[in-house]
Amino acid sequence: MGKIEIVKGDLLDQDVDVIVNAWNRNIIPWWLLLPQGVSGAIKRRGGYAPFRELAKHGAIPLGGAVLTGAGDLPFKAIIHVAGISMWWRSSEKSIRESCRNALAMAEEKKFNSIALPLIGAGTGGGSTGAVLDLMKDVLETVSFEGRIVIVEFQKN
């Protein structure tokens, strides 16, 4: 297991190889949605390319992960996880599986560092404290050897 850091700030300002975008199951076309939170920030700062690429993958199982390019962002890639259900709610299972699958993909692709938002908090309905505790619990058990950053959003 790599080193876990917990920071407050903006996910898109982290100095890492790859970031995680807490997405939905990718059933509704991205262009019909008004992305908020991390997805909205990616769209504003990184452009539409990651979402166009994501759309080609079709439905994502709850907790599943899909790798795309980073658009105009300075990362090597974005890992999109289906952290919330079709009813826009997260669960312990969706958060656990999203974390496991994101880190497995980062390990497989040989990324050295990854930053994750609080998957399932905010739009997903989970409380910050509960989601953070759950994510730490999961991330302490994964085989990823790189640097892991959990980012609790805070405006600069």
Residue pairs with C-beta under 8 A, 6 or more apart in sequence:
1 139
1 140
1 141
1 142
1 143
1 144
1 145
2 144
2 145
2 146
2 147
2 148
3 147
3 148
4 136
4 139
4 140
4 148
4 149
4 150
5 147
5 148
5 149
5 150
6 132
6 136
6 149
6 150
6 152
7 14
7 149
7 150
7 151
7 152
8 151
8 152
8 153
8 154
9 151
9 152
9 153
9 154
9 156
10 41
10 151
10 153
10 154
10 155
10 156
11 19
11 38
11 41
11 115
11 116
11 117
11 151
11 153
12 19
12 38
12 41
12 42
12 45
12 46
12 73
13 156
14 115
14 149
14 151
15 113
16 75
16 113
16 114
16 115
16 147
16 149
17 75
17 76
17 77
17 106
17 111
17 112
17 113
17 114
17 146
18 75
18 76
18 77
18 78
18 79
18 106
18 109
18 111
18 113
18 114
18 115
19 70
19 73
19 75
19 78
19 79
19 114
19 115
19 116
20 78
20 79
20 80
20 81
20 98
20 102
20 114
20 115
20 116
20 117
20 119
21 38
21 39
21 42
21 50
21 78
21 79
21 80
21 81
21 117
22 37
22 38
22 39
22 81
22 83
22 84
22 98
22 117
22 118
22 119
22 120
22 124
23 39
23 54
23 60
23 80
23 81
23 82
23 83
23 84
24 33
24 82
24 84
24 85
24 86
24 88
25 59
25 60
25 61
25 62
25 82
25 84
25 85
25 86
26 54
26 55
26 57
26 58
26 59
26 60
26 66
26 80
26 82
27 59
27 86
29 55
30 51
30 52
30 54
30 55
31 51
33 39
34 40
35 42
35 43
35 51
36 122
36 123
37 117
37 122
37 123
37 153
38 117
38 153
39 51
42 50
42 51
42 71
42 73
42 78
43 51
45 72
45 73
46 70
46 71
46 72
46 73
46 78
47 71
47 72
48 71
49 68
49 69
49 71
49 72
50 68
50 69
50 70
50 71
50 78
50 80
53 68
53 69
54 66
54 68
54 80
57 66
60 66
60 80
60 81
60 82
61 82
62 82
62 85
62 93
62 94
62 97
63 81
63 82
63 83
63 93
63 94
63 96
63 97
63 98
63 100
63 101
64 81
64 82
64 97
64 98
64 101
65 79
65 80
65 81
65 82
65 98
65 101
65 102
65 104
65 105
66 79
66 80
67 77
67 78
67 79
67 80
67 105
67 109
68 77
68 78
68 80
69 77
69 78
70 76
70 77
70 78
71 78
76 111
77 109
77 111
79 102
79 105
79 106
79 114
81 98
81 99
81 101
81 102
81 119
82 94
82 98
83 90
83 94
83 95
83 98
83 119
83 120
83 124
84 90
84 94
84 120
84 123
84 124
85 91
85 94
88 123
88 124
88 125
89 124
89 125
90 119
90 120
90 121
90 124
90 125
90 126
90 131
91 120
92 134
94 119
94 120
94 124
95 119
95 120
95 126
95 131
95 134
95 135
95 138
96 134
96 138
98 119
98 120
99 116
99 119
99 135
99 138
99 139
99 142
100 138
100 142
102 114
102 116
103 114
103 139
103 142
103 143
103 144
103 148
104 142
104 143
104 144
106 114
106 144
106 146
107 142
107 143
107 144
107 145
107 146
111 146
112 146
112 147
113 146
113 147
113 148
113 149
114 144
114 146
114 147
114 148
114 149
115 149
115 150
115 151
116 135
116 148
116 149
116 150
116 151
117 150
117 151
117 153
118 126
118 128
118 131
118 132
118 135
118 150
118 151
118 152
118 153
119 131
119 135
120 126
120 131
121 127
121 128
121 131
122 153
128 152
132 150
132 152
135 150
136 150
139 148
139 150
